[in-house]
Amino acid sequence: MNIDGKAYRTIWVAEDGWSVKVIDQTRLPHELTILTLKTADDAAHAIKSMQVRGAPLIGATAAYGVCLALRTDASDEAVDKVIAMLAAQRPTAINLRWALEEMRDTVRNIPRDKRVAAAYERAAELCDDDVKVNTRIGQHGLKPILVAAEEKAQGEAVNILTHCNAGWLACVDRGTALAPIYEAHDRGIKVHVWVDETRPRNQGASLTAYELGAHGVPHTIIVDNAGGHLMQQGLVDLCIVGTDRVTTNGDVANKIGTYLKALAAKDNGVPFYVALPHSTIDWTLASGSDIPIEERSADEVLVMTGRTRDGKIVPVEIAAPGSPARNDAFDVTPARLVTGLITERGVSAASREGLLTLYPERAGEAK
């Protein structure tokens, strides 16, 4: 994606050939800051603090975290230790565990003196694969947008509602839920995106709106609770969201508030799609009730960061002093509310049978 005419990925190896550069997403949309990760602890902090976020990007960052750790200790014990440490940073996103296991498999049975080079090569492959997969998700996800476009009067835009950020900033490039939107826009199909602000961290208002604006996609930020009202008014043609984990039966874990959007969509006959890469499917879990839900700091609810009129970026308290807050980061949308799952292999029903039509090779391990 482009920022001020310059092409960026969200993560890349620096010119020194070993340290890792990432965009600090906690500074967006007001400031573009590039961070340098030099240790596995740096990678862990970036993941935990949400300087990097989004399931695919978390996995890519963790993969490079393993590379950084191996530079100082490439023993089996060190590999197991750093993988366990990185895996503990964000429990809900399955891509994190998947990427770490890919890295473990890469270095497990090769000599220690070859492990660093092999690890960097594999981490780069995972990033390149993410871009290819997301491009195909965009191509397959274009189909329901085209269906909606055919039902619109000439010159009218397809109105798409999304929640949280599942675009370029959540991945290495292109995105999952936003990939079909970029595909449609780039082909000249008129689209307009309703962008949920996505409290408490405002990934929609801060990140989704930022990247849609940079790409020239028409969009409007709305408060989280406006989605149902817009659907009642006939102003939403379809919803597309991302996900941090999909279980074998098609249940979907995504940013808190997704479940409520799916309920409103069902009540109003609005198609509700979920876009995801293969690495987000957890074949070991039978249903969404088995997904661990991360509970984050109450400060994310009680404090907001923004830019003042004089240009300063500051945190401000927004709640009644002394009041406690609960901050569940994700919720689970039951498969019955999902119109379809958009993957790099096509669009399927949100069910075990639907997923296995796309991934028949996983039949033996699917719960």
Secondary structure, 3 states (H helix, E strand, C coil): CEECCEECCCEEECCCCCCEEEECCCCCCCCCCEEEECCHHHHHHHHHCCCCCCHHHHHHHHHHHHHHHHCCCCCHHHHHHHHHHHHCCCCCCHHHHHHHHHHHHHHCCCCHHHHHHHHHHHHHHHHHHHHHHHHHHHHHHHHHHHHHHHCCCCCCCEEEEECCCCEHHHCCCCECCCHHHHHHHHCCCCEEEEEECCCCCCHHHHHHHHHHHHHCCCEEEECHHHHHHHHHCCCCCEEEECCCEEECCCCEEEECCHHHHHHHHHHCCCCEEEECCHHHEECCCCCHHHCCCCECCCHHHHEEEEECCCCCEEEEECCCCCCCCCCECEEEECHHHCCEEEECCEEECCCHHHHHHHCHHHCCCCC
